[in-house]
Amino acid sequence: MRIIFLSISLFIGSAAVAQEHSITLQQSKTAALEYSKAIKNGQLNIESAESGKKGAAASYLPSVSVTGVGVYAFKDIIGAPLVPQGINNFYFAGATALQPLYAGGKIATANKLAAMQVEVSRIRARQSKDSVLLQTEQKYWNLVDLQEQHKTLLANEKFLDQVLKQQKDMLASGLIARNDLLKVNVQRSRLLLNKSKLENGQQVARLDFCLYVGIPFDSLLIARDTFNIAGSPAAQPKTGLHRLQEAKPSLDLNENNDYQLLQKSIEAEKLQTRLSKADLLPSIAVGVNAGQAGVIDRGIGSTFMPLAFGTVSIPVSELWGNGKQKVRQREISERIAANNFIDGENKLKVGIMKSWYDLTDAQKQIVFANESIAQATENLKVTNDNYSSGLAGITELMDAQAAYQQALSDGVTSYTNYENKQSSYRYITGKME
């Protein structure tokens, strides 16, 4: 029976070697970044914002318009005695160039808003990239979790198969009652059902992973990382991510994308208020106009003559009417944005703090899980020896095996949970890369 028990660890170790069709975490993230539609849309949004910025810059240049009018009447528009031959057509062609000199700051403010939109688009693009990296890591560690859980079930299945074979031999020799054999069969059937469910879940997880990172579906795909829990209960995971890199949570929000968007929202509200105030200020522009009018085939018409002009527009009624109320509304929106900024900043700090303590709890969970594995391992050894010596029954052995299997499963879960908490903490602190 000791040989049977030791085969569990050996089986798990040998199962970890077979890693055909494997993929690493870095390969997964590289593929996801190249494939992600959200990231591609983020780049398109940046290009769109850049176009808007160029369009706003064009407002500094003169606006030029060309006008042409032609009229033909079936009867004379002007007849005798004013014009002996009569006039039944008329044309006008002209061009105007208008250069704004002062528009209350609208042009400069509009350009600042356009530039800010580019910055916001870039922040959102980084958000999309970080989100893709986070979800890729989570899906990858889910694959690892299912693989490790599967190894645990396979090892325990082998253990139960060997116990069942021994029980059948003992039953044939009349050394045990049939009831003992049934207990092993029931436990083995339960394990096989769980294994079937887990294998189905693996295929679903593989499909979800492949679709997300943009690679062809592979029913034999394996994540290269492994926790190797059963081989050495006191060992840490091979990934090396178990060590906390900071002694306390970092509440510096400067690298946080959500915090940067909050800052931009306040700046945008101030610029919008400035635009509203510009509607109450006078605007000044100068321009040049040139045109010619005449009658076709009559030799009647004006000469092409340019002229310069200037305009001054003062929105007098806006000072006490709708314009003034719009400014008031914008000022209120500024105050709301300032309150939202403080509220959002506080929520982000709380989120970081919670994520940090979730991470530390996950690390403690690994320690407790390793202790449980060590205890369950020792318990199974002792119970196995007692069963071989006739000091324990098959029920005690099956209970010890079930406890050992559960301890291994909880150990896998603790490592997976830690990797996910680590990813979440790096995401919320803006350190996904």
Secondary structure, DSSP 8 states (H G I E B T S, - for coil): -HHHHHHHHHHHHHHTT--TTEE-HHHHHHHHHHH-HHHHHHHHHHHHHHHHHHHHHGGGS-EEEEEEEEEE-SS-SB-TTTSTT-B-EEEEEEEEEEEEEESTTHHHHHHHHHHHHHHHHHHHHHHHHHHHHHHHHHHHHHHHHHHHHHHHHHHHHHHHHHHHHHHHHHHHTTSS-HHHHHHHHHHHHHHHHHHHHHHHHHHHHHHHHHHHHT----TT-EES----TTT-TT---TTSTTS-S-SS-----TT-HHHHHHHHHHHHHHHHHHHHHHTTS-EEEEEEEEEEEEETTTTEE---EEEEEEEEE--TGGGTSHHHHHHHHHHHHHHHHHHHHHHHHHHHHHHHHHHHHHHHHHHHHHHHHHHHHHHHHHHHHHHHHHHHTTSS-HHHHHHHHHHHHHHHHHHHHHHHHHHHHHHHHHHHTT---
